[in-house]
Amino acid sequence: MYSYTGKILKIDLSTNRVSEESLDEKDAEKFIGGKGLGAKLLFDEIDPEIDPLSSDNVLILCTGPLTGSLAPTSGRWCIVTKSPLTSLFLDSQVGGYFGAEMKKAGYDFIIIKGRAEKPVYITIENEDVEIKDAGELWGKNSFETEKVLKDKGRVLSIGVAGEKLVKFACINTDLRGETRGGNAGRGGAGAVMGSKNLKAVVIKGTKKLSYANEEKFREAVKKSLKIISENSFIPTRRKYGTPIWINPINENKLLPTYNFSRGCFEKAENISGETMHEKIVVKNKSCFNCPIACGKFTRFEFNGKKYELEGPEYETIALLGSNCGNETIESVAYLGYLCDDFGLDTISTGNIVAFAIEAAKKKIIDEDIDFNDPVKQGELIRKIAYREGIGDELAEGVKKISEKLGGRDFAIQSKGLEFPGYDPRGSFGMALAYATSDRGACHQRVWTVRAELEGELKPRYGIEGRAKFVKENQDERACCFSLVLCDFAPFNVNTFIELLNTATGSGYSKEEYLKTGERIWNMTKIFNIKNGVTRKDETIPKRIMEEKLEIDEAKIGKDSFEKMLSEYYKMRGWDENGIPKKEKLKELNTPIEELNLSVRAERALKENGIHFVKDLIRKTPEELLKLKHMGRLSVKEIQKALAQKGLSLFSLPPKERR
């Protein structure tokens, strides 16, 4: 397999068993890699309804065919698991160098399952894989852990928040090195790692990739580099990084402020990308093979103490800055430093701190904390990381604490994942993007903001065209996150396809490529349906739905939102409850022979009158087990075959199964 390594590494921490499997070429063709193939492997490895923090869950480290390749921005990779924060599908995209090192070590995917009896870390150097005692590392935070291990290779680690199973704990990689690191930030992958008593993974490799047509691939790479060099926004992104968006987002009144009660922050200039560049940025940092170099290494002083940090990024500034009322870039960087060291997602943390402040003001919780008080906010973040006092409740996320104590109307989340840094009342398409994202509120699946601000989607405060824009961009991003290349690569679909085809020898057309993204999206949707997601879950909180921002037009309203959601479901070929219809997928009309089942499983189905996929998916696993000559291994094989097509035994609503 060209541009793939062709190998999956499996590590069972319960048994200390290490094994290798070959990557299935048919799976790679259908799901590419990264997010897509990671989702398929998740379906293969677990029952979607398991407890995310049980030993049954898996942590899948995923690269794509372009990870670690000559393609620009190819340092990207992702982690796939079941989220402990949302109990839904989770893929968390990561930058830095770890993914490229995985490919050099010879692995496309690393699947970690089970739970170690005591704290451990894993070292991987090509085929040499060891599970080692981490007793001396347990209890250390991310920066200290990385300092101990960094000479051994690229480091993936958790802080104390992951050990304490904070539901939005992140996984960090190489945050203290000369090159750029990254975070698997959203959804609580760090808690999954902590639940396995796994402190770190250290990887090192020496192998090289081969390409199907290296000459043509190099030509495609050269063209893509030219696109980057000629893009007018790249120099600005390189100079200021993602924080360059603070001022324009604020000026257009969609910057989260005081727990999303406003969209404009009076002190935004103090925390802007321009101010950050002037006051605390020391130099740029770049991910593997990335000419954009948008990362920022900073030095700053806060409360009499000096710090060094990679970042903060836009999202950190928006959620820990304006959303928490903090008025200096140094205070925001300090809170970002704490989150990185403890191993906390800065987006969820900024939301939960702002929620706590408002809840305290409304006497829902008894806590001495306020906006623009970074010292007390920092102490609250420490309590969350260590699950001390009210921090233990807040560590569950805004959805669960608001359901338990009150404040649902101002708990800013969708499907359990807290909102990123764009208020949908200033960008109506983001309401649909957040509500329909497969991992909960997310700006990476589709970002309507620029299209709405620049007039591609009109009127700005309207719903026209949003469903189509969201659906098409979700499909395209699913492919990008499967390659895996960076969100910030200024490439169109044709460039992505040319890089993929010349590297791997595949022959994707534009239609086939985007259909792959749609297949991936339907697969993650089915995973979430199995965990109880219905239309009522794909929504936004009352504050965002019904309250206005500073301008009259900036109110979404339930009727407009529901109309937009219905249009989106229709475009996806889903019913009014958001469940994929059988007519949507051509595979439903194919005979079971095309599932490529074993002779035993295929014969058992036919003997029981099941000849087509459309008949098969009406059955539950329990119903199949009751059939003549049908055993558990055959049922598992059938589920795996269906998953390859983005289907499942539970893909139709109950009324369709009758």
Secondary structure as UniProt FT lines:
FT   STRAND          7..12
FT   TURN            13..16
FT   STRAND          17..22
FT   HELIX           25..31
FT   HELIX           34..45
FT   TURN            48..49
FT   TURN            52..53
FT   TURN            55..56
FT   STRAND          59..62
FT   TURN            65..68
FT   TURN            72..75
FT   STRAND          77..82
FT   TURN            84..86
FT   STRAND          89..94
FT   HELIX           98..105
FT   STRAND          109..113
FT   STRAND          120..125
FT   TURN            126..127
FT   STRAND          128..133
FT   TURN            135..139
FT   HELIX           142..149
FT   HELIX           150..152
FT   STRAND          154..157
FT   HELIX           160..163
FT   TURN            164..165
FT   TURN            167..168
FT   STRAND          171..173
FT   TURN            175..176
FT   STRAND          182..184
FT   TURN            186..187
FT   HELIX           189..195
FT   TURN            196..197
FT   STRAND          198..204
FT   TURN            212..213
FT   HELIX           214..230
FT   TURN            232..233
FT   HELIX           234..240
FT   HELIX           242..245
FT   HELIX           246..251
FT   TURN            252..253
FT   TURN            258..261
FT   TURN            266..267
FT   HELIX           268..271
FT   HELIX           273..279
FT   STRAND          281..285
FT   TURN            288..289
FT   STRAND          295..302
FT   TURN            303..304
FT   STRAND          305..310
FT   HELIX           314..320
FT   HELIX           322..324
FT   HELIX           329..342
FT   HELIX           346..361
FT   TURN            362..363
FT   TURN            371..372
FT   HELIX           374..386
FT   HELIX           390..394
FT   TURN            395..396
FT   HELIX           398..405
FT   HELIX           408..410
FT   STRAND          413..414
FT   TURN            415..416
FT   STRAND          417..418
FT   HELIX           424..426
FT   HELIX           428..436
FT   TURN            438..439
FT   HELIX           449..453
FT   TURN            454..455
FT   TURN            460..461
FT   TURN            464..465
FT   HELIX           466..483
FT   TURN            487..488
FT   HELIX           493..504
FT   HELIX           510..530
FT   TURN            531..532
FT   HELIX           535..537
FT   HELIX           542..546
FT   TURN            552..553
FT   HELIX           558..572
FT   TURN            576..577
FT   TURN            582..584
FT   HELIX           586..589
FT   HELIX           592..595
FT   HELIX           599..607
FT   TURN            608..609
FT   HELIX           613..616
FT   TURN            617..618
FT   HELIX           621..625
FT   TURN            628..629
FT   HELIX           632..643
FT   TURN            644..646
FT   TURN            649..650
FT   HELIX           654..657
//
